[in-house]
Amino acid sequence: MTESTEESFRVAYDLAVVGLGYVGMPLLREAVGAGLRIVGIDTDAARVEMLNSGRSYIDDISADDIGEMLAAGFTATTDPSLLARSAAIVICVPTPLNDDHAPDLSAVRSAARMVASYLMPGTLVALESTTYPGTTEEVVRPILEESGLVAGRDFSLVYSPERIDPGNDEYGLRNTPKIVGGLTESCRDRAAALYGKIVSKVVLTSGLREAEMAKLLENTYRNVNIALVNEMAIFCDELGIDLWETIEAAATKPFGFHKFLPGPGVGGHCIPVDPSYLSHTVRKLGYAFRLAETAQEINGRMPKYVVSRLQRALNRERKSVNGARVMLLGVTYKSDIADDRETPALPLARELRKLGAELCFADPYVRSWAVDGVPVPAVEAPLQAVGDCDAVVLLQAHSAFDLKAIAQRARLVLDTRGLMARHQNVERL
Ligand code: SAJ
């Protein structure tokens, strides 16, 4: 067989994705929609089984989506050997923080080792996991080159940050510009050709690090600006200034201002995590990324601040937190999604329990919830139950909540989202 025949025989897939989560699955969905031959690899056999039986565990991917993907030839597998038969491999695995709040690249490393075991000449490898500048070249590249192949010569190596916003109905993979940086220009341009089939706009950077840094800038920008309004919420309350109204007024400025709102703390696997990846890199230079670290401290302090505001509100009713029946409305990390990673509801509940509160929660996306292994009673119909509580704390304003009716029936509401009209029983952060 000629080389091209051999190559065409070897290549059964245009795209293999390693990591079938909220990033990998939308990528596969768009790829199969673009007519690409795809395969998904995951180490979690239960996830693989669910996908192959047409079920979804991703907020933004329906069972119908999975069915269409399967009908178009998609399969999920735990067998990494199929990587040897794919022209391109994209790694979409989690990059959390470890217990010391330092970057945890264990999933990236193990995915890279998996890829290296089956890496064939001519393959394009892309990392999409959010990480600190230098990861692709200094961590992933050496692992891949354990295959004996040389990056930039025998295979292409790029970084393209994932920009999936869970629950965002307006912006998805296809209509969000995709940044691509390569080890070499030819690596980059090869990836741009592939991504160009899947997304409407590809944005090229001169190198891997600029692409890695762009994502961290995006999310550190968010974290810092959320911290700004969170810190302002604390002193505006003491100054007797309505910050919510202030922000709405400032947001009328058609340029140079982007609205952020205070809240009970910053959750999710992106915003509270990504800036720490950048701080970690800067500290290698011998000094701190002060703005990012201060923002983390301010945002991390909000759950305790919410407790102090609840204490003050209960005291006005001559009640203490100790023994108070408190309902938490919304325990996920943001409204209208089921993800509860890094949710501020957890430290808040922990603190309230320490003070002796009797907790319950209501969240249409969460059937059962435990804090430090101790279940928190779930309330199916909050409207019927708020009257029996001493206080209700609105944390995530899921659309399913009838906030007006809750405000009318509750004895006391602490609204951390500024969505309820102020009333003698409704206090806003
Ligand atoms: N939050 C506030 N105030 C705000 C905005 C957010 O307290 O003004 C809180 C939320 O309640 C949540 C946390 O911050 O607990 C994160 O919220 P988020 O809206 O940033 O949502 P995420 O974490 O899903 O962030 C994703 C990110 N997407 C990617 O990393 C690809 C982020 O870059 C997006 O900008 C963000 O969605 C978005 O715009 O919704």
Boltz pocket constraint, residues with backbone or C-beta under 6 A from the ligand:
constraints:
  - pocket:
      binder: B
      contacts: [[A, 162], [A, 163], [A, 164], [A, 165], [A, 166], [A, 168], [A, 218], [A, 219], [A, 222], [A, 226], [A, 259], [A, 260], [A, 261], [A, 262], [A, 263], [A, 264], [A, 265], [A, 266], [A, 267], [A, 268], [A, 269], [A, 270], [A, 271], [A, 333], [A, 334], [A, 335]]
      max_distance: 6.0
